[in-house]
Amino acid sequence: MFELAPFRKCPSCKGELFGTLAVGGNRVTKRCKACAYSHDDVLPDVDKRVVYLDQFAVSELYKTKAKTRKAGAPREQFWQDCYALANRAYLRQQVIFPASNLHSDETIVWHSPAELRLAHEMFSGETSFERTDAIATQQEWEFAKAFLKGEPPPSLGTSVDEIIFGTRNVWLPIYHVSVNSDYSVFAPGLRRDKAVADASLKQLADLWVEKRPTFNDILQNELSSYGSAMRQALSAQISRTQAAIVSDDPASVLDIRFGLIGRYARLSELWLILGDAA
């Protein structure tokens, strides 16, 4: 009952019901609906490219597929062409579009989160990116170790396989299992975070308009302010966490962000280990 078309002649019973049962890794399992004879065939090796889609692109591709974009909306033909090309390359085992935690947060505050989440999962090739805070933690860890050892700044790897969950170069499975979870309880906190980020970015945009800085000026400003910005963010997060823990409001616990605290707790451990040794 699970065999899928296209069907061909069965090597055993000679009936025309020999179809595809499953695909996994680089193998496809064929089975006959009539006599249940089965065997595996080896599929060609693939080398898929990894493409990060911005959340705006994810939502536009979803609306194009679901035919929910407003008639006459800007760039209609562009998104139709984009979806057709992306879907064709994906089904031809040429590319995957992994999901990320940034997408997850943006999806939660969207008006149709379950549908959008599933649409992106179907484009992901059964993979997802490592969480951004985990990537940042690992990079900071490498730089901190070099600093404490008196070594020059390290060269970080650029292999995409180091930051994705799942296996890139496998054939797409026939079936996709998804859990329709409801994350709406996190939406208010995420909206508050977005409001803070919007205000901060507006200040930055106004500065660009007023002073017209060069790219190098902006880069230098970002690099020089990274440490102070992280200290302020950590201090604010610790205060929010302590307030939530001692409050009588259970809902406030949902706003706790342990990622940033854990990130710098790990750096503190590194200081105790390597700092004493130095």
Backbone bond lengths (Angstrom), bond angles and torsions (degrees), N, CA, C in turn:
res aa  C-N    CA-C-N  psi(-1)  N-CA   C-N-CA  omega(-1)  CA-C   N-CA-C  phi
1 M - - - 1.457 - - 1.536 112.83 -
2 F 1.343 117.37 -16.94 1.453 120.97 -177.53 1.527 112.78 -97.10
3 E 1.329 117.98 -3.29 1.454 120.62 179.85 1.534 110.12 -70.96
4 L 1.334 115.29 138.36 1.459 120.52 -177.48 1.522 110.92 -117.86
5 A 1.329 115.21 154.37 1.463 121.89 176.20 1.529 109.36 -67.66
6 P 1.327 118.37 160.94 1.470 126.52 4.91 1.527 112.16 -78.53
7 F 1.343 115.95 146.77 1.451 122.21 -179.36 1.529 110.26 -102.44
8 R 1.329 115.14 147.38 1.461 120.83 175.03 1.521 109.30 -139.52
9 K 1.302 115.98 -177.65 1.465 120.03 -174.85 1.527 110.85 -68.96
10 C 1.317 115.80 132.48 1.458 121.81 179.86 1.536 110.04 -73.60
11 P 1.336 117.93 130.33 1.468 120.39 178.59 1.526 113.10 -62.58
12 S 1.342 117.10 -20.37 1.455 120.43 -176.15 1.528 112.43 -95.80
13 C 1.345 117.42 -61.87 1.468 120.17 -175.09 1.523 113.10 -94.53
14 K 1.312 117.61 -7.60 1.463 124.59 178.13 1.527 113.54 70.84
15 G 1.333 118.15 7.12 1.460 120.28 175.22 1.511 111.12 -75.82
16 E 1.333 117.21 164.15 1.462 121.98 -177.65 1.528 111.55 -94.94
17 L 1.336 116.94 45.90 1.459 121.47 -176.81 1.528 112.50 -127.88
18 F 1.322 116.31 28.61 1.460 121.54 179.83 1.530 108.44 -91.69
19 G 1.375 115.86 103.00 1.457 120.18 -173.69 1.519 113.27 -122.32
20 T 1.306 116.03 -172.04 1.465 122.63 -178.49 1.524 110.21 -89.13
21 L 1.326 115.77 125.59 1.469 121.14 179.38 1.521 111.90 -97.04
22 A 1.322 117.60 -43.96 1.463 120.40 -176.77 1.524 110.10 -160.19
23 V 1.336 115.02 155.60 1.459 122.59 174.10 1.518 107.39 -129.26
24 G 1.319 116.45 131.42 1.458 120.34 178.99 1.513 110.72 -154.08
25 G 1.343 115.79 130.89 1.460 119.24 -179.43 1.514 110.68 64.29
26 N 1.322 116.29 -116.67 1.465 120.40 177.46 1.528 111.20 -119.73
27 R 1.339 116.19 29.42 1.466 120.62 -179.77 1.533 110.84 -130.46
28 V 1.317 115.92 148.34 1.451 122.22 173.90 1.532 108.04 -122.42
29 T 1.314 115.91 132.92 1.463 121.41 179.11 1.517 108.79 -100.40
30 K 1.317 116.11 124.64 1.461 123.08 178.29 1.525 108.64 -107.08
31 R 1.349 116.56 143.06 1.465 119.55 178.90 1.523 109.99 -148.42
32 C 1.319 115.22 149.67 1.454 121.74 -179.08 1.525 110.01 -90.84
33 K 1.325 116.88 131.44 1.456 121.52 177.80 1.525 111.49 -65.85
34 A 1.320 117.26 -29.92 1.462 120.86 -174.32 1.528 112.71 -84.59
35 C 1.323 117.49 -52.55 1.467 119.80 -173.03 1.526 113.63 -109.28
36 A 1.313 117.81 -4.51 1.468 123.88 177.74 1.524 113.86 68.59
37 Y 1.328 117.52 12.29 1.470 118.79 173.15 1.531 108.62 -63.90
38 S 1.336 117.08 140.24 1.462 120.25 -179.44 1.518 110.87 -143.85
39 H 1.302 115.99 155.70 1.463 121.81 168.86 1.521 109.09 -157.42
40 D 1.343 115.33 163.96 1.461 121.75 -179.76 1.522 110.83 -102.67
41 D 1.317 115.96 143.99 1.459 122.75 171.18 1.527 108.83 -117.07
42 V 1.327 115.68 142.95 1.463 120.62 177.61 1.517 109.02 -84.04
43 L 1.336 115.64 131.38 1.457 121.52 178.76 1.525 110.40 -92.62
44 P 1.330 118.02 155.88 1.474 120.56 179.20 1.527 111.06 -63.60
45 D 1.334 115.86 152.64 1.460 120.38 174.84 1.532 109.94 -66.46
46 V 1.328 115.71 147.67 1.461 120.50 177.87 1.527 109.07 -124.07
47 D 1.313 116.36 156.72 1.466 122.57 176.97 1.520 106.84 -136.02
48 K 1.321 116.58 85.95 1.458 121.53 -172.01 1.528 112.10 -82.67
49 R 1.309 114.89 139.85 1.458 120.50 172.84 1.532 108.59 -81.15
50 V 1.329 115.51 150.89 1.460 121.58 179.98 1.527 107.95 -110.73
51 V 1.319 116.37 125.50 1.461 121.98 -177.87 1.520 108.91 -122.77
52 Y 1.340 115.42 127.01 1.457 120.46 174.54 1.520 108.61 -90.53
53 L 1.313 116.65 119.69 1.456 121.64 177.42 1.521 109.89 -96.86
54 D 1.326 116.55 131.41 1.453 120.51 172.59 1.526 108.99 -64.70
55 Q 1.334 117.20 152.33 1.458 120.64 -178.04 1.519 112.12 -59.45
56 F 1.324 117.21 -33.24 1.463 120.50 177.05 1.526 110.14 -61.37
57 A 1.333 116.42 -43.88 1.466 120.16 178.76 1.519 110.74 -65.48
58 V 1.337 117.30 -39.99 1.467 120.76 178.66 1.518 110.36 -58.75
59 S 1.330 117.24 -47.62 1.460 119.95 -177.91 1.526 111.75 -67.57
60 E 1.343 117.59 -37.12 1.457 119.67 179.14 1.533 111.53 -67.45
61 L 1.332 116.28 -39.92 1.465 119.28 177.49 1.524 110.81 -65.77
62 Y 1.331 116.07 -38.58 1.471 119.60 178.06 1.531 110.55 -63.39
63 K 1.325 116.54 -46.96 1.463 119.79 -178.65 1.531 111.12 -64.62
64 T 1.329 115.99 -33.11 1.468 119.13 177.01 1.516 110.80 -67.02
65 K 1.325 117.13 -45.08 1.459 121.20 178.78 1.524 111.48 -64.23
66 A 1.343 116.57 -43.26 1.463 121.24 -177.23 1.523 112.72 -81.10
67 K 1.351 116.07 -4.80 1.462 121.82 -179.18 1.532 111.65 58.60
68 T 1.330 115.93 42.50 1.460 121.05 178.97 1.527 112.32 -111.09
69 R 1.340 117.60 2.78 1.469 119.24 175.00 1.526 108.60 -70.43
70 K 1.320 115.50 141.25 1.452 119.92 -179.18 1.523 110.26 -64.25
71 A 1.323 115.45 140.46 1.463 119.97 178.76 1.524 109.86 -60.81
72 G 1.322 115.38 131.25 1.451 119.55 179.93 1.503 114.73 81.63
73 A 1.344 117.94 6.86 1.463 120.67 178.45 1.524 110.05 -63.21
74 P 1.335 117.79 150.11 1.469 120.52 -177.79 1.523 112.52 -56.65
75 R 1.309 115.44 145.35 1.465 124.30 174.12 1.531 112.24 60.93
76 E 1.309 117.52 33.34 1.464 120.15 -177.43 1.524 111.96 -60.10
77 Q 1.338 117.45 -47.18 1.459 120.95 -178.01 1.521 110.76 -66.10
78 F 1.339 116.65 -36.67 1.469 120.12 179.33 1.526 110.26 -59.39
79 W 1.349 117.78 -47.20 1.459 119.95 -176.85 1.524 111.88 -71.24
80 Q 1.308 117.22 -30.57 1.467 119.50 174.47 1.524 110.36 -65.07
81 D 1.326 116.79 -45.34 1.463 120.49 178.16 1.528 110.77 -65.03
82 C 1.324 116.14 -41.18 1.457 120.93 -178.96 1.529 110.59 -62.41
83 Y 1.325 116.79 -44.53 1.462 119.60 179.58 1.523 110.97 -64.57
84 A 1.327 116.99 -43.15 1.464 120.53 -179.01 1.529 111.08 -61.24
85 L 1.330 117.15 -44.26 1.464 120.91 -179.62 1.523 111.56 -68.50
86 A 1.338 116.81 -44.19 1.463 120.36 -179.13 1.527 111.00 -64.02
87 N 1.318 116.48 -43.41 1.465 119.73 -178.77 1.526 111.01 -67.14
88 R 1.327 117.04 -38.85 1.470 120.30 179.44 1.528 110.52 -64.67
89 A 1.328 116.72 -46.00 1.468 120.04 179.89 1.523 110.92 -64.18
90 Y 1.323 116.64 -37.51 1.460 121.25 179.75 1.532 110.80 -65.23
91 L 1.325 117.00 -47.70 1.467 120.65 -178.74 1.525 111.98 -69.31
92 R 1.309 117.20 -23.47 1.463 120.75 176.19 1.524 112.48 -85.14
93 Q 1.326 117.04 9.94 1.470 122.54 176.79 1.525 112.47 64.57
94 Q 1.343 116.53 30.69 1.460 120.23 -177.49 1.519 113.61 -100.52
95 V 1.325 118.32 -21.16 1.463 121.04 -172.76 1.516 109.89 -153.83
96 I 1.342 116.04 152.99 1.457 121.82 170.93 1.521 108.55 -131.17
97 F 1.323 116.28 154.40 1.456 123.03 -179.51 1.533 108.05 -124.05
98 P 1.339 118.25 79.51 1.467 119.97 -175.10 1.527 112.85 -60.76
99 A 1.319 115.18 148.05 1.462 120.91 174.88 1.525 109.12 -80.70
100 S 1.327 116.79 163.76 1.466 121.23 177.61 1.520 109.55 -140.63
101 N 1.328 115.89 166.71 1.465 119.46 178.40 1.531 111.11 -65.80
102 L 1.332 117.44 -26.81 1.459 119.58 175.65 1.524 110.67 -63.42
103 H 1.334 115.87 -40.06 1.462 120.05 175.90 1.521 110.77 -64.75
104 S 1.328 116.51 -41.71 1.466 120.39 -178.05 1.521 110.97 -58.89
105 D 1.337 116.62 -45.40 1.460 120.45 -179.54 1.529 111.22 -64.40
106 E 1.335 116.43 -42.99 1.459 119.76 -180.00 1.527 111.13 -66.72
107 T 1.325 116.98 -35.87 1.459 120.91 -178.71 1.523 111.41 -66.87
108 I 1.328 116.88 -36.14 1.465 120.79 -177.71 1.521 111.39 -58.80
109 V 1.329 117.63 -36.59 1.468 120.29 -176.76 1.526 112.06 -92.83
110 W 1.328 117.53 6.88 1.467 120.95 177.69 1.516 109.18 -83.75
111 H 1.353 117.17 163.17 1.468 119.69 -174.98 1.529 113.38 -76.19
112 S 1.342 117.84 -20.60 1.470 120.25 177.98 1.526 108.92 -131.13
113 P 1.338 117.82 68.66 1.471 120.80 -171.09 1.521 114.32 -64.00
114 A 1.336 118.33 -41.87 1.467 120.43 -176.66 1.520 111.36 -63.55
115 E 1.328 116.30 -44.50 1.466 120.53 -178.41 1.528 111.06 -66.06
116 L 1.331 116.27 -42.46 1.468 119.75 -179.47 1.523 110.76 -67.29
117 R 1.330 117.01 -40.36 1.463 120.63 179.19 1.530 110.65 -61.11
118 L 1.320 116.51 -44.92 1.464 119.81 -179.97 1.526 110.97 -65.20
119 A 1.330 117.04 -40.86 1.463 120.27 179.50 1.517 111.51 -59.43
120 H 1.330 117.21 -40.71 1.462 119.61 179.61 1.518 110.86 -73.33
121 E 1.323 117.79 -36.32 1.461 120.27 176.48 1.529 110.32 -58.50
122 M 1.321 116.77 -38.54 1.462 120.46 -178.35 1.524 111.95 -70.89
123 F 1.320 117.81 -15.76 1.460 122.43 176.87 1.532 111.85 -98.07
124 S 1.321 117.22 -4.04 1.463 120.11 -169.44 1.521 113.79 -86.11
125 G 1.333 117.99 -15.22 1.459 119.40 -175.89 1.517 112.10 66.86
126 E 1.344 116.64 33.69 1.472 122.91 -179.97 1.529 112.27 60.41
127 T 1.319 116.77 31.48 1.471 121.37 178.54 1.526 109.53 -129.52
128 S 1.314 115.97 167.12 1.461 122.18 171.27 1.517 108.22 -153.15
129 F 1.317 116.09 156.06 1.451 120.01 176.57 1.523 110.65 -75.49
130 E 1.325 115.67 150.08 1.460 120.89 169.11 1.530 108.35 -57.74
131 R 1.329 117.15 150.00 1.454 120.10 178.15 1.534 110.31 -58.76
132 T 1.325 115.40 142.39 1.458 119.66 -177.16 1.531 111.94 -62.16
133 D 1.335 117.30 -36.64 1.466 117.92 179.50 1.523 111.35 -69.81
134 A 1.344 117.32 -29.64 1.465 119.87 176.50 1.527 110.66 -69.69
135 I 1.332 116.94 -38.28 1.464 121.14 177.43 1.528 109.82 -64.80
136 A 1.342 115.89 -45.57 1.465 119.94 179.01 1.526 111.16 -62.54
137 T 1.338 116.19 -40.04 1.463 119.99 179.50 1.518 111.21 -60.91
138 Q 1.336 116.97 -45.06 1.458 120.69 -178.98 1.528 111.41 -64.34
139 Q 1.329 116.46 -40.24 1.467 119.70 179.15 1.528 110.96 -67.13
140 E 1.330 116.76 -43.40 1.461 119.47 177.60 1.527 110.92 -63.26
141 W 1.323 115.94 -36.88 1.469 121.61 178.08 1.523 110.41 -58.97
142 E 1.329 116.96 -46.33 1.458 120.92 -178.74 1.532 111.35 -64.55
143 F 1.331 116.95 -41.70 1.461 120.03 179.01 1.526 111.10 -68.71
144 A 1.333 116.71 -38.63 1.469 120.03 -180.00 1.521 110.90 -64.94
145 K 1.332 117.54 -42.01 1.466 120.62 178.59 1.521 110.68 -61.07
146 A 1.327 116.37 -44.17 1.469 119.63 179.78 1.531 110.77 -63.91
147 F 1.327 116.69 -41.05 1.470 120.62 -179.57 1.526 110.96 -63.65
148 L 1.335 116.84 -46.43 1.461 120.28 -178.18 1.522 112.44 -67.78
149 K 1.320 117.35 -26.92 1.461 121.49 178.65 1.527 112.49 -89.35
150 G 1.333 116.72 -2.00 1.460 119.97 -179.05 1.510 112.70 73.14
151 E 1.323 117.57 25.56 1.460 121.93 -178.70 1.525 110.29 -98.49
152 P 1.334 118.10 161.12 1.470 120.46 177.75 1.531 110.64 -68.53
153 P 1.330 117.96 161.55 1.464 121.13 179.01 1.526 111.10 -54.82
154 P 1.320 117.73 136.79 1.465 120.04 -177.02 1.522 112.13 -77.56
155 S 1.314 115.26 159.76 1.460 121.27 172.43 1.522 107.66 -95.13
156 L 1.316 116.67 120.22 1.454 120.78 -177.01 1.526 110.28 -84.13
157 G 1.326 115.77 145.21 1.456 120.68 179.05 1.512 112.06 -69.21
158 T 1.314 116.13 154.96 1.462 121.04 -179.53 1.520 112.08 -121.20
159 S 1.325 117.55 14.88 1.461 120.25 179.90 1.517 110.16 -74.97
160 V 1.324 116.28 122.83 1.457 119.93 -178.25 1.528 111.47 -66.65
161 D 1.330 117.17 -25.23 1.463 119.88 -179.83 1.524 112.28 -66.40
162 E 1.336 117.06 -15.93 1.458 120.35 178.73 1.524 112.32 -79.81
163 I 1.326 118.13 -14.62 1.465 120.04 -175.08 1.528 112.71 -124.41
164 I 1.322 118.03 20.96 1.461 119.34 174.34 1.518 110.30 -124.06
165 F 1.335 115.00 145.19 1.457 122.11 171.39 1.518 107.82 -91.60
166 G 1.332 115.52 143.40 1.453 119.12 -175.32 1.516 109.57 95.14
167 T 1.309 115.86 -179.86 1.462 121.54 -177.38 1.517 109.53 -113.41
168 R 1.307 116.31 127.43 1.464 121.60 -175.60 1.523 112.18 -69.19
169 N 1.312 116.77 -50.18 1.464 120.10 -169.50 1.525 112.91 -98.13
170 V 1.323 115.22 60.63 1.459 121.36 171.76 1.522 107.90 -126.63
171 W 1.318 115.65 156.46 1.457 120.26 178.64 1.526 110.08 -74.32
172 L 1.319 116.06 148.11 1.459 121.00 -178.73 1.527 110.58 -63.63
173 P 1.324 117.57 136.01 1.465 120.13 176.93 1.529 110.85 -72.89
174 I 1.309 115.82 161.54 1.462 120.00 178.04 1.520 111.27 -73.57
175 Y 1.335 115.67 -39.49 1.464 120.64 -175.76 1.528 110.64 -110.69
176 H 1.314 115.62 145.40 1.461 121.96 175.85 1.523 108.35 -124.13
177 V 1.328 116.84 125.27 1.461 122.31 179.78 1.526 108.61 -100.80
178 S 1.317 116.67 126.73 1.457 121.58 -178.15 1.530 109.47 -132.39
179 V 1.331 116.05 144.88 1.458 121.86 177.44 1.522 108.44 -106.05
180 N 1.310 116.91 122.79 1.461 121.91 -177.31 1.527 109.67 -84.54
181 S 1.323 116.70 73.86 1.459 121.63 -178.20 1.526 110.71 -82.59
182 D 1.326 115.29 151.16 1.458 121.85 179.53 1.528 108.88 -106.95
183 Y 1.345 115.83 111.07 1.457 121.09 -178.93 1.523 111.55 -106.56
184 S 1.325 117.50 18.47 1.466 120.55 -173.96 1.526 113.14 -62.92
185 V 1.342 117.87 -21.95 1.470 119.72 179.76 1.526 111.47 -64.22
186 F 1.340 117.04 -21.22 1.463 120.21 -179.47 1.526 112.24 -88.78
187 A 1.331 117.65 -8.35 1.461 121.19 -173.75 1.526 113.64 -60.72
188 P 1.351 120.51 -45.56 1.478 118.80 -179.34 1.525 112.96 -58.09
189 G 1.336 117.37 -44.50 1.460 120.12 179.48 1.514 112.20 -63.67
190 L 1.328 116.76 -39.71 1.459 120.43 178.99 1.525 111.20 -66.33
191 R 1.320 116.72 -37.84 1.465 119.64 177.86 1.527 111.17 -65.56
192 R 1.325 116.83 -37.56 1.469 119.23 176.65 1.530 110.43 -64.81
193 D 1.334 116.34 -41.78 1.470 119.67 177.75 1.527 110.74 -61.43
194 K 1.346 116.25 -40.22 1.461 120.31 179.85 1.522 110.85 -64.59
195 A 1.325 116.69 -37.75 1.460 119.93 -179.87 1.525 110.62 -64.60
196 V 1.332 116.85 -41.41 1.463 120.93 177.84 1.530 110.23 -64.01
197 A 1.341 116.28 -44.31 1.465 120.19 179.43 1.527 111.17 -63.73
198 D 1.337 116.93 -39.92 1.467 120.54 179.34 1.522 110.98 -60.87
199 A 1.324 116.22 -43.33 1.465 119.82 -179.84 1.525 110.97 -64.11
200 S 1.329 116.25 -41.15 1.456 120.38 -179.95 1.524 111.13 -65.64
201 L 1.325 117.00 -43.05 1.459 120.69 -179.25 1.527 111.25 -68.74
202 K 1.324 117.24 -32.34 1.464 119.30 177.45 1.521 110.62 -64.51
203 Q 1.331 116.25 -40.44 1.463 119.31 177.13 1.528 110.89 -60.83
204 L 1.334 115.75 -41.49 1.457 120.35 179.58 1.525 110.73 -65.61
205 A 1.340 116.52 -42.94 1.465 120.48 179.77 1.523 111.06 -64.16
206 D 1.332 116.82 -40.77 1.469 120.24 178.45 1.527 110.54 -62.66
207 L 1.339 116.48 -38.06 1.469 120.60 178.52 1.519 110.50 -64.16
208 W 1.344 116.60 -41.67 1.469 119.97 178.64 1.528 110.92 -61.20
209 V 1.323 115.93 -42.52 1.467 120.34 -178.83 1.526 110.59 -65.30
210 E 1.329 115.87 -39.85 1.462 119.98 -175.95 1.518 112.81 -74.80
211 K 1.342 117.76 -45.35 1.458 120.71 -171.96 1.527 114.49 -103.68
212 R 1.311 117.92 -11.49 1.464 122.13 179.61 1.526 112.12 48.82
213 P 1.336 119.10 56.16 1.464 120.17 -178.21 1.528 111.20 -70.55
214 T 1.320 115.35 156.71 1.461 120.57 175.51 1.530 109.47 -80.13
215 F 1.323 115.88 168.88 1.472 119.79 177.83 1.521 110.81 -59.85
216 N 1.330 117.25 -42.56 1.467 120.71 -179.92 1.529 111.80 -63.66
217 D 1.342 116.53 -36.48 1.465 119.74 176.67 1.524 110.60 -62.27
218 I 1.329 115.72 -44.72 1.467 120.68 -179.04 1.521 110.75 -65.68
219 L 1.331 116.28 -43.27 1.456 120.40 179.99 1.523 110.89 -61.66
220 Q 1.322 116.74 -45.00 1.461 120.57 179.98 1.521 111.34 -63.18
221 N 1.326 116.73 -39.25 1.458 120.91 177.83 1.523 111.32 -63.77
222 E 1.349 116.36 -42.28 1.460 120.49 179.15 1.525 110.93 -63.63
223 L 1.334 116.47 -43.78 1.464 120.02 -177.83 1.531 111.63 -67.68
224 S 1.323 116.49 -40.52 1.458 119.56 -176.81 1.522 112.98 -74.38
225 S 1.347 117.39 -23.63 1.460 120.11 -177.58 1.527 113.10 -98.65
226 Y 1.328 117.42 -1.33 1.461 120.41 -175.86 1.529 111.67 -60.39
227 G 1.319 116.47 -47.94 1.458 120.22 -177.14 1.524 112.63 -62.05
228 S 1.323 116.85 -48.33 1.463 120.01 -179.05 1.518 111.70 -65.37
229 A 1.335 116.40 -37.68 1.459 119.72 179.04 1.524 111.32 -64.81
230 M 1.338 116.10 -40.60 1.454 119.48 178.96 1.528 111.35 -67.49
231 R 1.331 117.65 -37.19 1.464 120.33 177.43 1.530 111.23 -63.94
232 Q 1.323 116.29 -42.46 1.459 120.04 178.37 1.524 110.84 -64.77
233 A 1.322 116.74 -42.46 1.463 120.39 179.95 1.525 111.06 -64.42
234 L 1.332 116.50 -41.15 1.458 120.46 179.62 1.524 110.82 -65.68
235 S 1.330 116.75 -43.41 1.459 120.91 179.29 1.524 110.80 -61.50
236 A 1.332 116.24 -44.34 1.470 120.40 179.69 1.521 110.93 -64.26
237 Q 1.350 116.43 -39.48 1.458 119.34 -178.72 1.522 111.84 -68.75
238 I 1.326 117.27 -38.93 1.469 120.39 177.31 1.526 109.99 -62.62
239 S 1.325 116.92 -42.09 1.471 120.28 179.19 1.518 110.92 -63.27
240 R 1.332 117.20 -43.74 1.461 120.71 179.41 1.526 111.31 -64.64
241 T 1.318 116.08 -39.43 1.463 120.28 -179.43 1.530 110.82 -65.80
242 Q 1.331 116.45 -45.34 1.461 119.91 179.36 1.523 111.23 -63.06
243 A 1.327 116.82 -40.46 1.463 120.38 179.14 1.529 111.13 -65.14
244 A 1.337 116.64 -39.01 1.468 120.05 -179.74 1.521 111.28 -67.83
245 I 1.328 116.84 -38.77 1.465 120.77 -177.43 1.530 111.64 -66.05
246 V 1.338 117.59 -39.57 1.468 120.24 -177.09 1.527 112.48 -89.84
247 S 1.325 117.90 -3.48 1.467 120.27 -178.55 1.526 110.70 -78.71
248 D 1.327 114.92 165.73 1.465 121.29 176.37 1.522 111.63 -96.44
249 D 1.331 116.19 10.25 1.459 120.92 -176.61 1.528 109.73 -104.41
250 P 1.335 118.23 105.06 1.472 119.89 -179.56 1.526 112.76 -59.85
251 A 1.346 116.09 -31.15 1.467 119.16 -177.65 1.516 111.85 -65.46
252 S 1.341 118.22 -25.47 1.461 120.68 -178.57 1.523 111.90 -65.95
253 V 1.332 116.52 -23.90 1.470 120.18 178.94 1.523 110.75 -63.43
254 L 1.341 116.63 -27.01 1.461 120.28 -179.43 1.515 112.07 -66.13
255 D 1.340 117.39 -20.74 1.461 121.14 -178.59 1.518 112.87 -88.44
256 I 1.333 117.53 -2.11 1.462 119.92 -179.41 1.524 110.01 -70.24
257 R 1.327 117.44 132.59 1.456 123.03 177.02 1.529 108.10 -116.85
258 F 1.318 116.28 100.64 1.460 119.90 -176.53 1.530 112.49 -83.26
259 G 1.345 116.73 -14.21 1.456 119.35 -175.89 1.511 113.26 -59.29
260 L 1.338 116.88 -47.74 1.465 120.73 -177.74 1.523 110.86 -66.89
261 I 1.346 116.55 -39.67 1.464 120.10 179.15 1.526 110.30 -65.42
262 G 1.325 116.99 -44.58 1.456 120.24 178.78 1.511 112.57 -64.15
263 R 1.328 115.07 -32.97 1.468 120.81 -179.38 1.525 110.74 -60.83
264 Y 1.330 116.66 -44.10 1.456 119.38 -177.37 1.522 112.79 -88.96
265 A 1.318 116.86 -18.26 1.466 118.97 171.12 1.525 109.36 -65.18
266 R 1.322 115.84 -36.97 1.467 119.84 178.85 1.521 111.16 -67.40
267 L 1.333 116.42 -38.48 1.466 119.45 177.00 1.528 111.09 -66.09
268 S 1.331 116.75 -34.30 1.464 120.16 176.80 1.518 111.16 -64.32
269 E 1.329 116.28 -39.55 1.465 120.65 176.93 1.527 110.44 -62.83
270 L 1.332 115.79 -40.46 1.462 119.60 179.02 1.525 110.58 -62.77
271 W 1.321 116.59 -39.80 1.465 120.38 179.04 1.528 110.78 -62.39
272 L 1.339 116.83 -40.75 1.454 120.51 179.93 1.525 111.61 -65.83
273 I 1.363 115.27 -34.76 1.465 119.28 -177.57 1.520 110.63 -77.93
274 L 1.323 117.09 -53.59 1.464 121.03 -174.09 1.520 112.59 -88.24
275 G 1.345 116.97 -29.44 1.457 119.61 -179.81 1.521 112.22 -64.46
276 D 1.326 116.74 -42.24 1.469 120.73 178.07 1.524 110.87 -66.44
277 A 1.350 115.17 -38.45 1.459 119.01 -178.82 1.524 111.52 -65.96
278 A 1.370 114.79 -33.49 1.465 118.22 179.62 1.516 111.44 -72.75
